[in-house]
Amino acid sequence: MDKEIIPIIHWETETFSTRVLALLVFGSVALFPILLLPSSPSMWVAGMTFGYGYGFLLVIGAVAIGVSLPYFIGYLFRHKMHMWLEKYPKKASIIRLAGEGNWFNQVRAVTLIRISPFPYVIYNYSAVATSVGYGPYLLGSLVGMVPEVFVALYTGILIKTLADASRDQHSLSTSQIIFNVVGFCITVATTVIITLYGKRRLNELQKDDGLLQ
């Protein structure tokens, strides 16, 4: 790891207390989606500082706010959201899937949208242009984003492990190298499989919806 990056990685832990870091991570993950900014770097910090347990609870709580605020803000621009959907019928057909059927079907559709390669911030604001309820939207969003959260936390943990080894000028043991390589491969493979599954199921739902119309 580049020696210039190491001070940057450890700067946050040396500058801020754990409590302040928790507030910064929570605030950025909760508010960045409103500003259409990526929150993955903040999740990395959560992984580096708090690990999987506290890191997951901290991030998933912030994610709940991060997907809720754009949903309610979108009501102010609901008419414009409808106009946008009319311009992009392919994306609109995916978004409208989440507003169809009963509560369970809406949760399933939102979950699939979240785990598929569909633009995160776009759906946050455009969901209100459908008939999806807030309950199914929130639950489906949280369930669908669990894989992304764990990947981000693992990335942060891996970055910290490599940075610590470089700073202390010692090599990782064979078992540590194997653990990190295997963990990284499993994480990537799982993410790809889940993403492909979500995309395939969305396509199937679109076809079924087209047949019913």
C-alpha positions in Angstrom: 0.0 0.0 0.0 1.3 3.5 -0.9 3.0 5.1 2.0 1.2 8.4 1.2 -2.2 6.7 1.8 -1.4 5.3 5.2 -1.5 8.7 7.1 -4.8 9.5 5.4 -6.3 6.2 6.5 -5.2 6.6 10.1 -5.9 10.4 10.2 -9.6 9.9 11.0 -8.9 7.7 14.1 -6.2 10.0 15.3 -8.2 13.2 14.8 -11.7 12.2 15.9 -13.0 10.2 18.8 -15.0 7.0 18.3 -18.2 8.8 19.2 -17.5 11.7 16.7 -16.6 9.2 14.0 -19.9 7.4 14.6 -21.8 10.6 14.2 -19.9 11.5 11.1 -20.5 8.1 9.5 -24.2 8.1 10.5 -24.8 11.6 9.3 -23.0 11.1 5.9 -24.7 7.8 5.1 -28.1 9.4 6.1 -27.7 12.7 4.2 -25.5 12.0 1.2 -28.2 10.3 -0.8 -30.3 13.5 -0.6 -27.4 15.3 -2.3 -26.9 12.5 -4.8 -23.5 11.7 -3.3 -22.0 8.2 -2.8 -21.9 7.0 0.8 -19.7 3.9 0.3 -16.5 5.7 1.6 -18.4 6.4 4.8 -19.3 2.8 5.1 -15.6 1.9 4.6 -14.8 4.1 7.6 -17.5 2.3 9.6 -15.8 -1.0 8.7 -12.3 0.3 9.6 -13.5 1.8 12.9 -16.3 -0.4 14.2 -16.0 -3.8 12.3 -19.0 -5.9 11.2 -21.2 -5.8 14.4 -21.4 -2.2 15.4 -20.6 -1.0 11.9 -23.6 -2.8 10.4 -26.0 -1.5 13.1 -24.7 2.0 12.6 -24.8 1.9 8.8 -28.2 0.2 8.4 -29.8 2.7 10.8 -28.4 5.5 8.7 -29.5 3.8 5.5 -33.0 3.7 6.8 -32.9 7.5 7.0 -31.0 7.9 3.8 -33.7 6.1 1.7 -36.6 7.6 3.6 -35.8 11.3 3.3 -35.6 11.3 -0.6 -38.8 9.3 -0.6 -40.7 12.0 1.2 -38.9 14.8 -0.5 -39.9 13.3 -3.8 -43.5 14.1 -3.0 -42.7 17.7 -3.6 -41.6 16.9 -7.2 -44.0 14.0 -7.9 -45.2 15.6 -11.1 -41.7 16.0 -12.4 -41.0 12.4 -11.5 -43.9 11.3 -13.6 -42.6 13.3 -16.5 -39.1 11.8 -16.1 -40.6 8.3 -16.1 -42.4 9.0 -19.4 -39.1 10.0 -21.0 -37.4 6.7 -19.9 -40.0 4.0 -20.4 -37.5 1.1 -19.8 -36.4 2.4 -16.4 -40.0 3.4 -15.6 -41.2 -0.2 -16.2 -38.7 -1.4 -13.6 -39.7 1.3 -11.1 -43.4 0.7 -11.5 -43.0 -3.0 -10.7 -42.5 -2.0 -7.0 -45.9 -0.3 -6.9 -47.9 -3.3 -8.1 -49.5 -6.2 -6.3 -49.9 -6.7 -2.5 -47.5 -5.8 0.3 -45.3 -8.9 -0.1 -45.0 -8.3 -3.9 -44.0 -4.7 -3.3 -41.3 -5.7 -0.8 -40.0 -8.3 -3.2 -39.8 -5.9 -6.1 -38.1 -3.2 -4.1 -35.6 -5.7 -2.8 -34.8 -6.9 -6.3 -34.4 -3.3 -7.5 -31.9 -2.6 -4.7 -29.7 -5.6 -5.3 -29.8 -5.2 -9.1 -27.5 -2.7 -10.9 -30.2 0.0 -10.9 -29.1 3.5 -10.0 -29.5 3.9 -6.3 -30.1 7.6 -6.0 -32.6 7.6 -9.0 -34.9 5.1 -7.3 -34.8 7.0 -4.0 -36.5 9.9 -5.6 -38.6 8.2 -8.3 -40.2 5.6 -6.1 -42.9 8.1 -5.1 -44.1 8.2 -8.7 -45.4 4.7 -8.2 -48.0 3.2 -5.9 -45.4 1.6 -3.6 -46.2 2.1 0.1 -43.6 3.5 2.5 -43.5 0.3 4.5 -42.7 -2.1 1.6 -40.3 0.5 0.2 -38.3 0.8 3.5 -38.2 -2.9 4.3 -37.4 -3.9 0.7 -34.6 -1.2 0.6 -33.0 -2.4 3.8 -33.1 -6.1 2.9 -31.8 -5.3 -0.6 -29.0 -3.2 0.6 -27.6 -5.7 3.2 -25.1 -7.2 0.6 -23.8 -3.8 -0.3 -23.4 -2.8 3.3 -21.4 -5.9 4.1 -19.2 -5.5 1.1 -18.4 -1.9 2.1 -17.7 -2.9 5.7 -15.4 -5.7 4.5 -13.6 -3.3 2.2 -13.0 -1.0 5.2 -11.7 -3.8 7.3 -9.4 -5.1 4.6 -8.0 -1.6 4.0 -7.3 -1.2 7.7 -5.6 -4.6 7.9 -3.3 -3.7 5.0 -2.6 -0.2 6.3 -1.7 -1.5 9.8 0.7 -4.0 8.3 2.3 -1.3 6.2 2.6 1.2 9.0 4.1 -1.3 11.5 6.4 -2.5 8.7 5.6 -6.2 9.1 4.3 -8.8 6.7 1.0 -10.5 7.0 1.2 -14.2 8.0 0.3 -16.9 5.5 -3.0 -17.5 7.3 -3.9 -13.8 7.2 -3.1 -13.6 3.5 -5.2 -16.7 2.8 -8.1 -15.4 5.0 -8.1 -12.0 3.3 -7.8 -13.4 -0.3 -10.5 -16.0 0.3 -12.7 -13.5 2.1 -12.3 -11.0 -0.8 -13.1 -13.7 -3.4 -16.2 -14.9 -1.5 -17.4 -11.3 -1.1 -17.0 -10.5 -4.8 -18.5 -13.8 -5.9 -21.5 -13.5 -3.6 -22.1 -9.9 -4.7 -22.0 -10.8 -8.4 -24.3 -13.8 -7.9 -26.8 -11.7 -5.9 -26.7 -8.9 -8.4 -27.2 -11.2 -11.4 -30.1 -13.0 -9.6 -31.8 -9.6 -8.9 -31.4 -8.6 -12.5 -32.8 -11.9 -13.8 -35.8 -11.8 -11.4 -36.6 -8.3 -12.4 -36.5 -9.2 -16.1 -38.9 -12.1 -15.3 -41.2 -9.8 -13.4 -41.2 -7.3 -16.3 -42.1 -10.1 -18.7 -44.9 -11.4 -16.5 -46.2 -7.9 -16.0 -46.2 -7.4 -19.8 -48.2 -10.5 -20.3 -50.8 -9.5 -17.8 -51.3 -6.1 -19.3 
